[in-house]
Amino acid sequence: MKSLPPLPEIPEKEQTPLVKALLGLLEQYGTHVVVLEEAVAGLKDEINVLKGEKKRPDFKPSGMASGGEKKPGGTGSKGDKRAGSNKRSKNAQLTVHEEVSLAPSTPVPPGSRFKGYRDFVVQDLLITSRNTRYRLERWITPQGETLTAELPAELGGRHFGPELVRFILYQYHHCQTTQPLLLEQLREYGIDISAGQIEWILSSGHETLHKEKDDLLKAGLQCSSYVTADDSGARHQGRNGHVTHIGNECFAWFGSSESKSRRNFLELLRAGHQDYCLGADAIGYMEKHQLPAVQVDKLRAHSGEGFKDEDTWLAFLHSIDISGARHIRIATEGALFGSVLEHGFCHDLVIVSDDAGQFDVLVHALCWVHAERLVHKMLPLNEEHRQDIAQVREQIWALYADLKAFKGAPAEEDKEKLAQRFDRIFTQTTSYQSLNRLLKRIHANKDELLRVLERPEIPLHTNGSERDIRDFVKKRKVSGGTRSDEGRRCRDTFISLKKTCRKLGISFWDFLHDRLCVPESSIPPLSQLVRERASAPGF
């Protein structure tokens, strides 16, 4: 990145308020120029690629810059073990389905002694179509009634067996195979199926799984002390939409909608409930968000009342003459907040987020990785600025490491020391005015960033949500958006179940077999397993 010419040194005593303001403006304009130069260079690269030419080479730093030191654990470092020395036995857990004894191809000489066998296990995969004709007996009773045998319950009246349905769901939702490729694959296996039938299998008849996914969020919010939250784009019916992730080490839950507002987030936190509650918590929320006292008094007169759905709630607001868009928004958020707490969800639930405003409800904590990223992304204008940024980043990561150590062994005497270090880092003055303003802005979030001092069990980042939502992003890139509401619902359901199975150590392939192919489930409901995991010692 090209640096701007250094500014002349101005002694501190000569830096009047006007000079400091001008220096700040120069930094802003310099940063803007550097950003524009990078954007122009990127556009030139894109034009060159479109013309069939090469873009600028990307030179990576030489390994000699690090002094040629080997990374810990690398090849040749002291204490390294031979590759494969700790590998488990490949055949220890394999089920042998067939045994074949083979004799030597040459005749065994007389007098030879038999020394047993040398086992050689070959793994293979059998993929073939299996068609069954069910002959349903039909009888006519003396009374003239017709009796007909019934198909097995696991077939669900479909012409495609549960194993084929499991394979289709697994390939599409787990392996991210597109529907056209899945159709081609099945036809090459000898399955006579159409694109419409695949679509029907993917999006219909999954009410039991939808119910299990909805129960996940209820269990997770009721038994967890914290969750992380994040959102991403999710196109639906050709329009931009959003998906919200809520989860922790026990579960992952996804919900798609047209909005990512705080009202939408509170609606998701209700975990399927549709009511609005005007309790003390709701009134407190409205006062905190500065709803005019006149409006609060109108609502307080109906404290304790509940409203079964959105239409009933909006009609109530109209009846007490609350019609302003802002007033309706705050009042609605408060009633939704009251509904969340009314249904027994954890009152002191910590929500860890990346500082997106819609997640600032209940007890809020911020991600340190996103906070440090703001410093990392700053563009230095000279070497002095570069050194300031590097120094601040080093201080932030040192504090982060000590906060991680505090989580492992919380001590009351360490809280004040860590809080004081936070103040020193984010109130310092550097030569880079833009960096000073950023540090001041981060310092304003002190309570959320140091929430771990009060609640050592919460994570310092939202990496869990970032990892969980990555599969959703990959699916979006492969398949694009959804067209039907049922398709969008299935997308949210299966990714929620798949990611939760992974967190609980359950094979998603086995989970689908248990839910689709056997009369009685051997895998308990995932919501039950989430509760057991959350109540386990050490969680």
CORNOR-V292270 format. One line per field, one symbol per residue. phi: phi as a letter, one per 20 degrees, with the letter a starting at -180 (. if undefined). psi: psi as a letter, one per 30 degrees, with the letter a starting at -180 (. if undefined). burial: I if it has 9 or more other C-alpha atoms within 8 Angstrom, else O. Layout:
BEGIN
phi=???
psi=???
burial=???
END
This chain:
BEGIN
phi=.fefgffffdggfeefgfffffffffffffffffffffffffffffffffeneeeffdeefffffenmfefgnffnffnfdfgnfdffffdfdeeeebdcecegfegefgnfdfdncdfcedebcddbecdceeeefccdfgeneddcfdfgfffmmeecffffffffffffedelefffffffffffeneebdffffffffccmdfffffffffgfgfffeddebbdcbbbfbfblmdfcbcddcabfebcccceaeccfffffffffflnfdeccdefffffffffemfggffffffffdgneccfbfffffffgffdmdcfffffffffffffgffgffenfgfdfedecenfffeecledcdefffffffffefdfebfffffffffffffffffgffffffgfbfcffefffffffgfffecfddfdffffffffffffegfffdgffecffefebdffffffffffffffffdmeeddffffffgfffffffffgffemdffffffffedddfdfdefgfffffffffeffne
psi=kkklkklkkjkeffileeeeeeeeeeeeeeeeeeeeeeeeeeeeeeeeeffglklkkjkkkkfffgggkkkkflkflkfklkkgfgklkegegkkjfkkkkklkfkkkkkflkkgaljkjkkklkjjlkjkkjjjjkkkklffglkkklklkeffgglgkleeeeeeeeeeefefhkleeeeeeeeeffgkjlleeeeeeefglgheeeeeeeefeeeeeffflflllklllkjkkhglkalkkkkaafelkkkkklflhleeeeeeeffhflglkkiaeeeeeeeeeghkkeeeeeeeffgkfllkfaeeeeeeeeefghjfkeeeeeeeeeeeeeeeeffggljfhkkjkaggkefgilbjkllkeeeefeeeefkjkfleeeeeeeeeeeeeeeeeeeeeeeeeeikkeffeeeeeeeeeeegglkafjeeeeeeeeeeffgeeefgffeeiffllglheeeeeefeeeeeeeeefbaleleeeeeeeeeeeeeeeeeeeggkkeeeeeeefffkekkfklkeeeeeeeeffkkf.
burial=OOOOOOOOOOOOOOIOOOOIOOIIOOIIOIIOOIOOOIOOOOOIIIOIIOOOOOIOOOOOOOOOOOOOOOOOOOOOIOOIOOOOOOOOOOOOOOOOOOOOOOOOOOOOOOOOOOOOOOOOOOOOOOOOOOOOOOOOOOOIOOOOOOIOOOOOOIIOOOOOOIIOIIOIIIIIIIOIIIIOOIIOOIIOIOOOIOIOOIIOIIIOOOOOOIOIIIIIIIIIIIIIIIIIIIIIOIIIOOOIIIIIIIIIOIIIIIIIIOOIOIIIIIIIOIIOOOIIIIIIIIIIIIIOOOIOOOIIOIIIOOIOOOIIIIOIIOOOIIOOOIOOOOIIIIIIIIIIIIIIIOOOIIOOIIIIIIOOOIIIOIIIIIIIIIIIOIIOOOOIIIOOIIOIIOOIIOIIOOIIOOIIOIIOOIOOOIIOOIIOIIIOIIIOOOOIIIIIOIIIOIIOOIOIIIIIIOOIOIOIIIOIIIOIIOOIIOIIOOOOIIIOOOIIIIIIIIIIIIIIIIIIOIOIOOIIIIOIIIOOOOOOOIIIIIIOIIOOOOO
END
